[in-house]
């Protein structure tokens, strides 16, 4: 996946109503690209042979009175 440019991130933020200073845009762009790169790794995880975990904690794990 190609990295987003500063201009692309600026347009995304502007569409949401944000007016971000240019210095901050560089940092935001770098962090967003790092997050997207990390998320792309999740696509390569095979889950065909694994059993899913329960989404909720089991009852009785907490403040028992």
N, C-alpha and C positions, 0 to 999 in steps of 0.2 A: 504494500500500500504506500502510495506517495504521501509525503508529509503535506500538511496544510500550510499555506503561505500566510504571512502576516496580513495580507490584504483579504484573504478568504476569512480568516478569523475575525477581522474587523467588520466584514459584512455580516457574518453570523451574529456577532454581538450587537451591531447596529439594528438588525432586524428584530432583536429582542428589546430594543430601547436603551442599550448601554452606549455611553460615549466614553471610551477608555483612552487615556493618554498613550502616546506612541511608545514611550519607554515601557509601560506596563504591557502593551500588546506583544512585545518581543518575548517577555517572560510567560505570558499566558499562552502564546503560540507554542513555545517549547514544552510547557507542561501538558498542554492538550495533545500534542503529537506523541509525547511519552506515554500518556494514558491510552491513546489509540493503539500504539504499538504493543503495549502490554495486553490490551483486550484482544488483539489479533491472535495472540498465543492461545487464547481459550478456544478458538476455532479448531485448533489442531489436537485438542484433547479428545481421545476416543472414550466414549461412554457406553459403548455397546455391551461391554462385559462387566459393568459395575452395577451394583445395586444402589438405588437412590437412598438418601437419608430422609428421615422424617423432617418435615418443615417446622413442626412445632416441638417444643420441649415436652418431655413426658410429664404427666401430672405428678404432683408430689415432690417436685424439685424446687423448693423455695421455703417460704415462711410457713411452716406447719405449726398450727396451734392446737 
